[in-house]
Amino acid sequence: MHEMTHGVALPETPREFGFFINGEWRRGRELFERNSPSHDVPVTRTSRCTPDDVNDAVAAARQAFEDRRWAGLPGGARAAVLLRAAEGIRQRREEIATWEVLENGKPISQARGEIDHCIACFETAAGAARLLHGESFNNLGDGLFGMVLREPVGVVGLITPWNFPFLILCERVPFILASGCTLVVKPAEVTSATTLILADILADAGLPAGVYNVVTGTGRSIGQTLTEHPDVDMLSFTGSTAVGRSCVHASADSNLKKLGLELGGKNPIIVFADANLEDAADGAAFGISFNTGQCCVSSSRLIVERSVADRFERILAEKMKKIRVGDPFDPQTQVGAITTAGQNETILKYIAAGKSEGARVLVGGEALQCGHGRYIEPTLFSGVTPSMTIAREEIFGPVLSSFHFDTLEEAIAIANDTVYGLAASVWSKNIDQALSVTRRVRAGRFWVNTIMAGGPETPTGGFKQSGWGRETGLLGVEEYTQAKSVHIEIGDRSHWIAS
């Protein structure tokens, strides 16, 4: 008998997945069993691949790249495959959302919204495949013509995290495919299902065998093998800054492969006294609680003007108390389960450190007992000083630290007082203030009087230790290309050696 939760049947037995190389499914000898972080039942079994499997996947991607079965197609033909894939995702939207919830613990309503964004990524990349172009230089004199060609970089290794298994995958894959590259993908071990489902969707859409390959297993073994692989031309990694640093070392020690890195964040949300405080409070509550706070762009540092700080924190605390935490299959749930036991422990340690270092808990601050699964209350700390652990380190959970400022200069200084620079948000009805902050706070994504807005049309990425390169938009396709300068002589050569 299937156990039901909010109309959804939990799996009676875990769904088994193979891994995908050169258009074929393979099964690993060793399997990893994943329990749902919200229901404590086994939901998937995925293969633990070996370094030999990675070598096979890279060889398949290399062959597919070199024989030009994908790179040699017109952009319009690649676009057609990406559009069919978008339709395939649309048709399997509920299935993909369900497996995201089962493995990750995020609310079902959020998962569905993310998949709509993923469909938009494929549609945007399809347009970009047609629009990708080089340049011509017709200004080199009558005897010389110049061109800059955009060529795919080659075989791309893609390592994705467990917090947005499908969304981050789809903010990368269609743009990489639009460029003409081939791929070997290594999803996070605890959330591999939807990356494997995409293999079927792409195959059904007409993607040639060998262009999209998936290997599964641990970061330490399979991720490391892929990162060090001498026949991978570029590696795209999304995850912690510490692991990003190890990718840099691995690149240096192997073939100096190009890297695209989206790493940690400690993102400021700056609220001025003239802002609509109700709107800003709602934005701050959403910004720290979205995806259970397990979000690299979550607004984890509230920087609020001192004259309204007490009032604003009261409004925000009231809002955060009303956030619905619980079973992610309940469509009303706003905050789901913490994805891994290790992350749950980490967040609770940071909350304990905030308390012991003298910050004041205004709301939350405790684990929630729901009978099963791992849940933490959205938490607001006030009286945070810049030297506190919770002020400086990425918590990756629903924990917001509040700082106060008196002047615009001070707000900017606090916002920039971090090694990170991924995202930032400012709330003010004064255009001069809002623009000054936007220009001077160092972050790759910026929101004014909103939070986490925007689509795949614009690029994403970080400043400082938040990463290298850009994803999505036309820049997200160009990231996976090389620029080649070409010069063509017109007419006869002027001889260097006199006859």
N, C-alpha and C positions, 0 to 999 in steps of 0.2 A: 504493500500500500504506500503510495507516494505521500510524504508529508507536504501539506499545503501551507503557504504563507501569503496572505493577501491575493489569493487567486492564482498564485504561481506554484507549480509543483517542484519541490526540491528533487534533485536526481536521486533515484533509488540506488543506483550504482554510479560510480564516477565515469564520466565520458573519457574515453581513451583517444589520445591523439598520437599520430606519428609525427615525423618531421619531413620536410619537403625539399627534394633536391632534383634539379633538372626535369621538372614536370612530373615527378613520381613521388608517391608516399613511401616512406621507409619507417620501420619500427625499431626503436632502440631496445637493447637487451635489458637495460635498467630503466625503471620508471620512477617518476617523482609524483607522489600523491599530494594534491592540494586540498586543504579544508577551506570551506567558506569562512571568511573572517567574521561574518555576521550570524551564521547559523551553526557553526562547528560541525558540519557534516562534510565528508569527502565529496568533491565536485568534479575534479579532473585528475587524469593521470597522463603526464607528458614524458616523452623520452629524455633521458639524460644522454646527450650525444657525446661523442669522443672527439679528440683532436683530428683523427682521421676523417670523421664526418665533416668537420669544418674544411679540411683540405679538399674533400670531394665537392663540397658546395662552392668553394672558391674556384676550383677547376671548371665546374659547370658554368659559373658566372663568367669566367675568363673566356671560355669557348664561345659562349653566347655573345660576348662583346666583340671578340676578334672576328667572328664570321659575319658580323654586322646584321644579324637577323632582326635586331631591334634598332641599333644606332643608324643602320642604313635606310630605314624607312623614312618617308616624308613626315614632317611634323603633323600633318593632317591625319596620317594613318595612326600615329601614336596617340593623337588626340581621340580618335574614334574608340580605341581600346579603353582609354581612361574614362570616356563618357559611358561606355557599356559597364565598366566597373562601378561607376557612380550609381548606375541603375541597379546593379547587383547588390550593392550595399543597401540601397533603398528597399529592395524586396526582402532583405534579410535583417532589416532594422531591429525587429523585436528579438530575434535570436541573438544578434550581436550584443544588444543591450543587456539581455538576460545573463549572458556569460561574463560580461564586464562586471555586473553586480555580484554574481556568484564568486568570482575570483578576487575582485577588488574590494567589494563592500560599499561602493558608492550608491547613492540613491538612484532608483530606476528613472525618475523624472530627469535627473541630471544626465544619466547615461544616454537617454533618448536624445536629449538636446545636443550632446557631444556628437552623436552619430549624424545628426543633421549637418553639423559643422564639417564632419569628415566627408560627407557627400559634396559639400561646397568646395572642399579642398581638391577633390578629384575633378570637379567641373572647372575650377579656376586653373588648375594645372593643364587641363586639356586646351584651354585658350592660350596658355603660356607656351605650350608645345608648338602651336602655330605661329606665335609672335616672336619666339626666340630668334635673334638675328645678330649679326656682327655689325661692322661699320666699314665704310669706304672712305679713302682719302684721295680726293681728286685735286688736291692742292699741292702736289709734289713736283709740279712742272710738267711740261709736255712729254718728257722722256721717262716718266715713272708714274706708276699707279699703285696705290697701297690699299690693302684690305686687312681687317681684323676678323678672323673666323672664331666662332664659338664652337668648341668641340667637347663632347662628353669626356669627363675625367677618366672613366673606365669602370673598374669593379669597385663598388662602394660597399663597405661594411656598415651596418646600421645596428646600433645597440640602444634599445628603448627601455624605459623604466616602468615600475609597477603602478605609478599613481594615475597615469592616463594611458593605459596600454594601447587602446585603439586610436585615440585622438592624436597622440604624439606620432604614432606610426603613420597616420594619414596626413599629418602636417609635413611629413618627409617623403614618403614613398612616391606619391604621384608627381611631385616636383623633380625628384631624382629620375623617375622614369621619363618625364617630359624632356629631360636633357639628353636622353639616349643612353644613359648608364645602365649597368646591370647590378643586381643587389644580392648580398647575403645578410639576412636579418637575424639578430639574436635578441628575442624578447626577454624580459625579466622572467626568471624561472617560475615565480608564483602566479604570473598572469600571462601565460602563453597562448591561451585558447583563441582569442580574437585575431591574433597575428597569423595563426594557422588557418583560421576560417577565411582570412583574406587571400590566402594562396589559392583556394578553390574559386573564389570570386574572380580573381585575376585570370586564372586559367580559363574559366567559362567566358570571360570577356575577350579572349583571343590573345592574351599575352603569350609570346613564344616561350617554350620550355627553356629553363636555365636563366631566365631574366630575373625572376624573383624566387629566391631560395630561402628557406627558414631552417635554422639549427636551434635546438633548445638545450638548456642546461644552465649551469651556474656561471656567474660572471667570472669567478676566479679561474675556472677551467676554460670554458668555451668562449667567453668574452675576451679573456686574455689571449687565447690562441688567435682569435680574429683580429684583435688589435695589433698583435705582433706580426701578423702574416705578411710575408714579403711580396705577395702577389695581389694584395688589396691596395688600390691606388688612393683611396680616401676613406676615412672613417668618420661617421657621424655618431656622436655619443651624447645622450641626455641623461643627466644624473648629478651626483654630488661633485663639488669642486675637488675633493680629495681624489676621487676616481678619475676625474678629468685630468688631473695632474699626472696620474700614472699612465694615462693615454699618451700624453706628451712625451714621457720617457720612453714608452714602448715604440712610438713613432720614430724617435731619435735613434733608438737602438736597432731598428729594423731597416726600413726603406725610406725613411723621412716622408711617409705618407702624409697627405694633406689631412687636416682635421677640421671638423665642424663640431663645436662644443656648446651645449646649452647646460649650464651648471647651476649652482645655488643662487639664492636670493635672500635679501633681508630688506624687503621693499617698503619704502615710506608711503604713508597716506597723510598728506599735509592739509589741515583744516584751519582756515582763517575765520576770524570772528564774523565776517560779513557773508559767510557761506549760508546756504539753506541747511541749517543744522540737522533737521529731520532727514533730509536727503543724504547728507554726509554720513550720518549715523547708520542709516540703512546700508550705504555703500561700504562702510567700514565693517559692519557685521557680516555682510555678504563676502567681502574680500578676504576675511580671515577664516570663514566657515565653509566656503565653497570647496568641494572635494574633501571635506573633513579637515581642511587646513593643510592637506598633503599636496601642496601646489607650489611650484617654484616661483610663481608670480603672486603668491598670496601677500596681501598688505599686512605685514606683521609688525610694523612700527608705526603707531599713531603719533603724529606730531601736531599738537593742537594749540592754538593761540591761548595764552594764559588767561586772558580776560573772560573767555567762555569755557575754559577747560572743565571746571567742576560741573557746569550745566550740561556740557556736551557728554561728559562721561556718564552722567546720570541717564540721559536719553539713550545712549549707546548700551548701557548695562540693562536697561528695561527691554530694549530690542533683543539683546543677546539671550535674555532669560526666556524669550518666547520662541526661540529657534527650536524646531522639532527634531529631536535626535532619536533614532531608533531603527527599526527594521527597514532596510533599504528597499524592500519590495512594496512598502506602503507608499503610494503616490504622494502622500502629504509629507513624507520625511524629507528634511532639508539637510541633515547631517547623518551620515551612515557610520559604518564601522571603521576602525583603524585597520589598515590592510595587513600588516604583519605584526607578530608578537614582539619582535625586536623594536619596531617603530613605536609601538604602544609603550614599551618600557622607556624608550628614549624620551618621549613626550612627557611622561609622568616624572622622569628625573629632572627635566627642565622646569616643570611646574614646582617641584620641591626646591630646586635651586633658587627660583624667583622668590619663593616664600622665605627661604633661609637668608637670602641676601638683602631682605628688607623691603621688597616690593609688596604692594597691598593688593590683595585679590578683591575686585569689585563684583565679579560674577564668575561662577564656575569654579575651576581649580580642582576638580575631583574626577575620578573614573566613575562611569555610570554602570550600574548593574541592571542588565536587561534579561537575566536568566541564561543567556548564551551570547557569545560574541564579545568583541572588545569595543567599548565606547568611552569617549571622553567628552565632558561638558565643554562647550565653547567658553573660553576663559579670558578675562580682561584684567590685566595688571596695571595699577596706577603707581605713581611715585617711582618710576624706573629711571635709573641714572645710567649714563653711557658706559660705565665700566662693568655693569652687571652682565652675567652670562646670557641672560635672556635678551639683553639689548644687542648683543654682538653676534651670537651664533644662530644659524638657521635651525629652527625647531622642527619644522615640517609637521605641524599639527595646529589645532584650532586655538592658538595662544597668541594674544595681542598685547603688546607692551605700549603704554602711553607715556609720551614725553610732552613737556610744555615749552613754548617759546614766546618771546616778547616782540621780536622784530623779524622782518622778512629775511634779513641776512642770517639771523640765528636759525630760522627754519631751514634755509638752504644748507647751512653748515651741518646741522644735525642730520639732515637727509643724506648728505654726502659722506657722513662719518661712518663708512662701512667699506669692507673690501669688495662688496658686491655692487652690481649695477644692472639688474635685470629689468625691473619695472618700477613705476612710481605713479602716484595719483595726487592731484591737488584740487581742493575745493574752495572756490572763491567766486564771488560775482564781480570782482574788480579785475578787468581785463589786463591791466598793467601788472598786478600781482601774479595772476595766473600765468601770463606769458613769461614774466621774469623767472618764475620757478621752473616752468617747462624748459626754458633755455639753459638754465644753470644747474639743474639736478642731473647727475650723470646716470642715465638709464636708457636701455634699448627700447622700452615700450613706455608710453606715457598716456595718462588719462586725465582729462580736465572735467570736473563735475560728473564723472562716471568712473566705472571700474570694470576691468576685464571686458571692455567693449572691442568691437572690430572683428574683421573676418580675414580669410586667407588671401585677400587682395594685397595686404600690406605685409612688409617683412617683420620677423620677430627675431630676437636675439639679445645678447647682453653686452654691457660695458665691463671693464675691469675684470675681476675674477669670476664674473658670471658667464664668461664664454667667449668663443671666437666664431665669427661668421654669422650668416643670416639664413633663416628658413622662411618658407612661404613667400607668396608674391613672386614677381619676376626675378627679384634678387635671389630667391630661394631656388630657382632653376639655375641661374648663372653661377651660384655657389658650387654647383656640381659640374662646371665646365672649366676648360682651360681656354685662355685667349691666345690665338696664334696670329702673329703679324706676318703678312705676306706682301712682298714687293715684286712688281712685274715691270720689267724694262720694256719700253716701247721703242722700236727701231733698232738700229745697229749700235753695238757697244763702242764707246770711246776707249781705244786700246791703251792699256797701261804700259805695255812694252812696244816701243816704236818699231815699225817694220823697216 
